[in-house]
Amino acid sequence: MPALLGIWAAAAAIVMIDLPYIRKNRLVGELWIFTLLLLLGLWLATAKALRWYLPNPMDWIIAFYKPFSDLLSRFGLLQ
């Protein structure tokens, strides 16, 4: 639980530091990207702290390229 408090405190500090500048300069696009990336990072850090299963990105890459690799192997272009 202390890890969660640290993660959320760090996220709150980041928002308190960056949000006034973004709002003052009316950077709407940057606000959307900032919010999206902060929430994604917060979700991943929280999931990691709670020891939830997070899939390895390499599994997604392998699943994406596997049919192409099989096709090349079938034609003898890969060993």
C-alpha positions as CSV (number, residue, x, y, z in Angstrom):
1,M,0.0,0.0,0.0
2,P,2.8,2.5,0.6
3,A,3.9,2.0,-3.0
4,L,0.4,3.1,-4.2
5,L,0.6,6.2,-2.0
6,G,4.0,7.1,-3.5
7,I,2.8,6.5,-7.0
8,W,-0.3,8.6,-6.6
9,A,1.7,11.3,-4.7
10,A,4.2,11.5,-7.5
11,A,1.4,11.8,-10.1
12,A,-0.2,14.6,-8.1
13,A,3.1,16.4,-7.8
14,I,3.6,16.1,-11.6
15,V,0.1,17.5,-12.2
16,M,0.7,20.4,-9.8
17,I,3.9,21.3,-11.5
18,D,2.9,21.0,-15.1
19,L,-0.8,21.8,-15.3
20,P,-0.6,25.5,-14.4
21,Y,1.8,26.1,-17.3
22,I,-0.3,24.1,-19.8
23,R,-3.5,25.9,-18.8
24,K,-1.9,29.4,-18.7
25,N,-0.6,29.0,-22.2
26,R,-3.8,27.3,-23.4
27,L,-2.0,24.3,-24.8
28,V,-5.1,22.2,-25.5
29,G,-3.4,19.5,-27.5
30,E,-0.6,19.2,-25.0
31,L,-3.2,18.9,-22.2
32,W,-4.8,15.9,-23.9
33,I,-1.5,14.2,-24.5
34,F,-0.3,15.0,-21.0
35,T,-3.5,13.6,-19.5
36,L,-3.5,10.5,-21.6
37,L,0.2,9.6,-20.9
38,L,-0.1,10.4,-17.2
39,L,-3.2,8.2,-16.8
40,L,-1.5,5.4,-18.8
41,G,1.6,5.6,-16.7
42,L,-0.5,5.8,-13.5
43,W,-2.5,2.8,-14.5
44,L,0.6,0.7,-15.4
45,A,2.5,1.7,-12.2
46,T,-0.6,0.9,-10.0
47,A,-1.0,-2.5,-11.8
48,K,2.7,-3.2,-11.2
49,A,2.5,-2.2,-7.5
50,L,-0.6,-4.5,-7.0
51,R,1.3,-7.3,-8.8
52,W,-1.3,-7.7,-11.5
53,Y,-0.4,-9.7,-14.6
54,L,0.8,-7.3,-17.3
55,P,1.5,-9.0,-20.7
56,N,5.0,-8.7,-22.2
57,P,5.0,-6.4,-25.2
58,M,7.3,-8.9,-27.0
59,D,4.4,-11.4,-27.0
60,W,2.3,-8.9,-29.0
61,I,5.1,-8.4,-31.5
62,I,5.6,-12.1,-31.9
63,A,1.9,-12.7,-32.5
64,F,1.9,-9.9,-35.1
65,Y,4.8,-11.2,-37.1
66,K,4.2,-15.0,-36.7
67,P,2.0,-15.4,-39.8
68,F,4.6,-13.6,-42.0
69,S,7.4,-15.6,-40.5
70,D,5.5,-18.9,-41.2
71,L,4.9,-17.8,-44.8
72,L,8.6,-17.1,-45.4
73,S,9.5,-20.4,-43.8
74,R,7.0,-22.2,-46.1
75,F,8.8,-20.8,-49.2
76,G,12.2,-21.7,-47.8
77,L,13.3,-18.1,-47.3
78,L,13.8,-18.6,-43.5
79,Q,15.3,-21.6,-41.7
